[in-house]
Amino acid sequence: NSDYIFPDASTIDYFSSKGMNIIRLALLWERLQHRLFAPLDEEEMQRIDAVVQYAGSKGMKTIIDIHNYAKYKGSVIGSPDLPPSALADLWGRISARYKDNDLAVFGLMNEPTGLPTETWLEAANMSIKEIRKVGAPNLILVPGNGYSSARDWLKNNYGTSNSKVMLDVVDPGNNSLLEVHQYFDRDFTGTHAECQSSNIGIVTLRPFTQWAREHGKRAFLGEFGAGSDSGCLEALDQVLKFMNENSDVWLGWTYWAAGPWWPKDYYTDIEPLDGKDRPQMSILEKHIQSDVIR
């Protein structure tokens, strides 16, 4: 029950009843694969299987999200202890297991950071190539470097910008999306309950949206969340409206966070509290559309 926790049936049932059609399952690389280039841990994989199967029975897909920030046991991808080929090996094994199951979506890595953007591109392309090599047609979510921040996508504060490097993502199966994250608090980290302004989400997503449209890229907002005060609810409403209005770029989203393990006062949480919906849920429901992933 640590690093990380699997949702139970009641949680999946609740979000299915709200019209959600995908969940993002955060997983720890070290628990899936105890040694690099080793077989996957069967007990852990069976836990994942159970979530994928049950969510699928409710009409929901599951994102298999390697939630490691481009690291493994403290080493970052590209260091001597962690070559890019290690991530490709992991994804080759995972995709071989789910290649005949379109309910599984492959989230290559949560928020890569601490490495050159070019190194992250190499790891991503090697992983994509391995996934397609085993015959898996599944949807792949490809993040950028620098925590995959939408606001920073065109900047070079983490090295060469994603806007330059990630143009070279290669997917032989032509079934992948760029995954970005964005929060709306004072330092854009999602660690403060108050939002900067009601339109901060649009301000931060617009440059990335324009870039993606210009280059024919489609995107997925893999993490965003807001507190429950009126300012944050308005910001949440506006950013969801913005994505719906720009559906040529935005294919869908996953809100952070849910699950019964969070503290009751965790301000972005949309897990029901004492049997009642959180305030954010009414905003999310308002913008659910049948033709998007949400």
C-alpha positions as CSV (number, residue, x, y, z in Angstrom):
1,N,0.0,0.0,0.0
2,S,2.8,2.4,-0.9
3,D,4.3,3.6,-4.2
4,Y,1.6,3.1,-5.4
5,I,-1.9,2.1,-4.5
6,F,-4.4,0.4,-6.7
7,P,-8.0,1.6,-7.0
8,D,-10.8,-0.6,-5.8
9,A,-14.0,-1.4,-7.6
10,S,-16.0,1.2,-5.8
11,T,-13.7,4.0,-6.9
12,I,-13.8,2.8,-10.5
13,D,-17.6,2.4,-10.3
14,Y,-18.0,6.0,-9.1
15,F,-16.0,7.6,-11.9
16,S,-17.6,5.4,-14.5
17,S,-21.0,6.6,-13.3
18,K,-19.9,10.2,-13.8
19,G,-19.1,9.5,-17.5
20,M,-15.3,9.2,-17.2
21,N,-13.8,6.7,-19.7
22,I,-10.2,6.5,-18.6
23,I,-8.1,6.3,-15.5
24,R,-4.4,6.9,-15.1
25,L,-2.8,4.2,-13.0
26,A,0.4,5.4,-11.4
27,L,3.0,2.6,-11.1
28,L,6.5,2.3,-9.8
29,W,9.1,0.9,-12.3
30,E,11.1,-0.7,-9.5
31,R,8.0,-2.7,-8.5
32,L,7.3,-3.9,-12.0
33,Q,10.9,-4.9,-12.7
34,H,13.1,-5.6,-9.7
35,R,16.3,-5.5,-11.9
36,L,16.8,-3.8,-15.2
37,F,16.3,-6.1,-18.2
38,A,14.7,-8.7,-15.9
39,P,11.3,-10.3,-16.3
40,L,8.3,-8.4,-14.9
41,D,7.1,-9.1,-11.4
42,E,4.1,-11.4,-12.0
43,E,2.2,-10.5,-8.8
44,E,2.4,-6.8,-9.6
45,M,1.4,-7.4,-13.2
46,Q,-1.6,-9.3,-12.0
47,R,-2.7,-6.3,-9.9
48,I,-2.5,-4.2,-13.0
49,D,-4.4,-6.8,-15.0
50,A,-7.2,-6.7,-12.5
51,V,-7.6,-2.9,-12.8
52,V,-7.4,-3.0,-16.6
53,Q,-10.0,-5.8,-16.7
54,Y,-12.4,-4.2,-14.2
55,A,-12.2,-0.7,-15.6
56,G,-12.7,-2.2,-19.1
57,S,-15.9,-3.9,-17.9
58,K,-17.1,-0.4,-17.1
59,G,-16.2,0.9,-20.5
60,M,-13.0,2.6,-19.3
61,K,-9.4,2.5,-20.5
62,T,-6.4,2.4,-18.2
63,I,-3.2,4.4,-18.7
64,I,-0.3,2.3,-17.5
65,D,1.7,5.2,-16.2
66,I,5.4,4.6,-15.2
67,H,5.5,7.2,-12.5
68,N,9.3,7.6,-12.1
69,Y,10.4,11.0,-13.4
70,A,12.9,9.3,-15.8
71,K,14.6,7.6,-12.9
72,Y,15.2,4.1,-11.6
73,K,16.6,3.5,-8.1
74,G,17.9,7.0,-8.0
75,S,19.7,6.9,-11.4
76,V,18.4,9.1,-14.2
77,I,18.0,7.8,-17.8
78,G,21.2,8.4,-19.7
79,S,23.5,7.8,-16.7
80,P,25.9,4.8,-16.8
81,D,23.5,2.8,-14.6
82,L,20.4,3.5,-16.6
83,P,20.8,3.5,-20.4
84,P,17.8,4.5,-22.6
85,S,17.6,0.9,-23.7
86,A,16.4,-0.1,-20.2
87,L,13.2,1.8,-20.6
88,A,12.7,0.3,-24.0
89,D,13.2,-3.2,-22.5
90,L,10.5,-2.4,-19.9
91,W,8.0,-1.3,-22.5
92,G,8.8,-4.2,-24.7
93,R,7.8,-6.5,-21.9
94,I,4.7,-4.5,-20.9
95,S,3.4,-4.1,-24.4
96,A,3.9,-7.8,-25.2
97,R,1.4,-8.5,-22.3
98,Y,-1.2,-6.0,-23.5
99,K,-0.7,-5.9,-27.3
100,D,-4.1,-7.6,-27.8
101,N,-5.9,-5.4,-25.3
102,D,-6.9,-1.9,-26.5
103,L,-8.1,-1.1,-23.1
104,A,-4.5,-0.5,-22.1
105,V,-2.9,2.9,-22.9
106,F,0.9,3.2,-22.5
107,G,2.1,6.2,-20.6
108,L,5.8,6.1,-21.3
109,M,7.0,8.1,-18.2
110,N,5.6,10.5,-15.8
111,E,7.3,13.9,-15.9
112,P,10.9,13.3,-17.1
113,T,13.3,15.6,-15.5
114,G,17.0,15.9,-14.8
115,L,18.3,14.8,-18.2
116,P,19.0,16.4,-21.6
117,T,15.9,16.6,-23.8
118,E,17.8,14.8,-26.5
119,T,18.4,11.9,-24.2
120,W,14.7,11.7,-23.3
121,L,13.8,11.7,-27.0
122,E,16.2,8.8,-27.5
123,A,14.6,6.8,-24.7
124,A,11.1,7.6,-25.9
125,N,11.8,6.6,-29.5
126,M,13.5,3.4,-28.5
127,S,10.5,2.6,-26.3
128,I,8.0,3.3,-29.0
129,K,10.0,1.2,-31.5
130,E,10.1,-1.7,-29.1
131,I,6.3,-1.4,-28.4
132,R,5.6,-1.5,-32.1
133,K,8.2,-4.3,-32.7
134,V,6.2,-6.7,-30.5
135,G,3.1,-5.9,-32.5
136,A,1.3,-3.7,-30.0
137,P,-1.0,-1.1,-31.7
138,N,-2.0,0.5,-28.4
139,L,-2.2,4.3,-27.9
140,I,1.0,5.7,-26.5
141,L,1.3,8.9,-24.5
142,V,4.7,10.6,-25.0
143,P,5.7,13.3,-22.5
144,G,8.3,16.0,-22.9
145,N,11.3,16.8,-20.7
146,G,11.2,19.3,-17.8
147,Y,8.2,17.7,-16.0
148,S,6.4,17.8,-19.4
149,S,5.2,21.3,-18.5
150,A,2.8,22.8,-21.1
151,R,3.8,26.3,-19.9
152,D,7.5,25.6,-20.5
153,W,7.2,23.6,-23.7
154,L,8.7,26.3,-25.8
155,K,11.3,27.3,-23.2
156,N,14.9,26.1,-22.7
157,N,15.2,26.4,-18.9
158,Y,15.6,22.5,-18.8
159,G,17.9,22.2,-21.8
160,T,16.9,22.2,-25.5
161,S,13.2,23.0,-25.6
162,N,10.6,20.3,-26.2
163,S,9.2,22.4,-29.0
164,K,12.4,21.6,-31.0
165,V,13.4,18.2,-29.8
166,M,10.0,16.5,-29.5
167,L,9.2,17.2,-33.1
168,D,11.4,14.1,-33.8
169,V,9.2,11.6,-32.0
170,V,8.8,8.6,-34.3
171,D,5.9,6.3,-34.1
172,P,5.7,3.6,-36.8
173,G,2.2,2.8,-35.6
174,N,1.0,6.4,-35.9
175,N,-1.1,6.1,-32.7
176,S,0.5,8.4,-30.1
177,L,-0.2,11.7,-28.4
178,L,2.1,14.2,-26.7
179,E,1.3,14.3,-23.0
180,V,1.7,17.6,-21.1
181,H,0.9,18.6,-17.5
182,Q,-0.2,21.9,-16.1
183,Y,-1.3,23.4,-12.7
184,F,-2.7,26.8,-12.0
185,D,-1.2,27.8,-8.6
186,R,1.4,30.5,-7.9
187,D,4.4,28.4,-9.0
188,F,2.6,26.0,-11.3
189,T,3.5,23.0,-9.2
190,G,0.0,22.0,-7.9
191,T,1.2,22.3,-4.3
192,H,-1.0,25.3,-3.3
193,A,-4.7,25.4,-3.0
194,E,-5.2,28.9,-4.6
195,C,-5.1,29.5,-8.3
196,Q,-3.4,32.6,-9.9
197,S,-6.4,33.8,-11.8
198,S,-9.5,32.5,-13.5
199,N,-7.9,32.4,-17.0
200,I,-4.5,31.1,-15.9
201,G,-5.1,27.7,-17.5
202,I,-5.8,29.3,-20.9
203,V,-2.8,31.5,-20.6
204,T,-0.5,28.5,-19.9
205,L,-2.0,26.2,-22.5
206,R,-2.5,28.5,-25.4
207,P,1.2,28.7,-26.7
208,F,1.5,24.9,-26.6
209,T,-1.8,24.5,-28.4
210,Q,-0.7,26.9,-31.1
211,W,2.6,25.1,-31.5
212,A,0.9,21.7,-31.7
213,R,-1.6,22.9,-34.3
214,E,1.2,24.5,-36.4
215,H,3.1,21.2,-36.4
216,G,0.1,18.8,-36.8
217,K,0.5,17.3,-33.3
218,R,-2.3,16.1,-31.0
219,A,-2.1,16.2,-27.2
220,F,-3.4,14.9,-24.0
221,L,-3.5,16.9,-20.7
222,G,-2.3,14.1,-18.4
223,E,-2.3,16.1,-15.2
224,F,-4.1,19.1,-14.0
225,G,-6.0,19.9,-10.8
226,A,-7.4,22.8,-8.8
227,G,-8.7,23.7,-5.4
228,S,-12.4,24.1,-4.6
229,D,-12.6,27.8,-4.0
230,S,-14.6,29.9,-6.5
231,G,-11.5,31.2,-8.3
232,C,-10.1,27.7,-8.9
233,L,-13.4,26.4,-10.0
234,E,-13.7,29.2,-12.6
235,A,-10.1,28.4,-13.8
236,L,-11.0,24.7,-14.1
237,D,-14.2,25.6,-16.0
238,Q,-12.3,27.8,-18.4
239,V,-9.5,25.4,-19.2
240,L,-11.9,22.5,-19.9
241,K,-13.9,24.8,-22.2
242,F,-10.7,25.8,-23.9
243,M,-9.7,22.2,-24.6
244,N,-13.2,21.4,-25.9
245,E,-13.0,24.4,-28.2
246,N,-9.6,23.3,-29.5
247,S,-10.4,19.6,-30.0
248,D,-8.3,19.5,-33.2
249,V,-5.3,19.5,-30.7
250,W,-6.7,18.1,-27.5
251,L,-7.9,14.6,-27.6
252,G,-8.6,14.3,-23.8
253,W,-7.4,14.7,-20.2
254,T,-7.0,13.0,-16.8
255,Y,-7.5,15.1,-13.7
256,W,-5.3,14.8,-10.6
257,A,-6.2,13.3,-8.3
258,A,-8.6,10.6,-7.0
259,G,-8.6,7.5,-4.9
260,P,-9.6,6.8,-1.3
261,W,-6.0,6.9,0.0
262,W,-5.5,10.7,-0.2
263,P,-5.9,12.8,3.0
264,K,-9.4,14.2,3.2
265,D,-8.1,17.8,3.0
266,Y,-6.1,17.2,-0.2
267,Y,-7.4,20.2,-2.2
268,T,-7.4,18.8,-5.7
269,D,-9.0,15.5,-4.7
270,I,-12.2,14.5,-6.4
271,E,-12.8,11.3,-4.5
272,P,-16.3,11.6,-2.8
273,L,-16.1,12.9,0.8
274,D,-18.5,11.3,3.2
275,G,-20.6,10.2,0.2
276,K,-20.9,13.6,-1.4
277,D,-19.3,14.9,-4.6
278,R,-16.5,17.3,-4.4
279,P,-17.1,20.8,-5.8
280,Q,-14.7,20.2,-8.7
281,M,-16.8,17.2,-10.0
282,S,-19.7,19.4,-11.1
283,I,-17.2,21.4,-13.3
284,L,-15.7,18.2,-14.8
285,E,-19.1,16.7,-15.5
286,K,-20.2,19.9,-17.3
287,H,-17.4,19.4,-19.9
288,I,-17.5,15.7,-20.5
289,Q,-18.0,14.9,-24.1
290,S,-18.6,11.5,-25.6
291,D,-15.9,11.9,-28.2
292,V,-13.0,12.7,-26.0
293,I,-10.8,10.7,-23.5
294,R,-11.6,11.9,-20.0
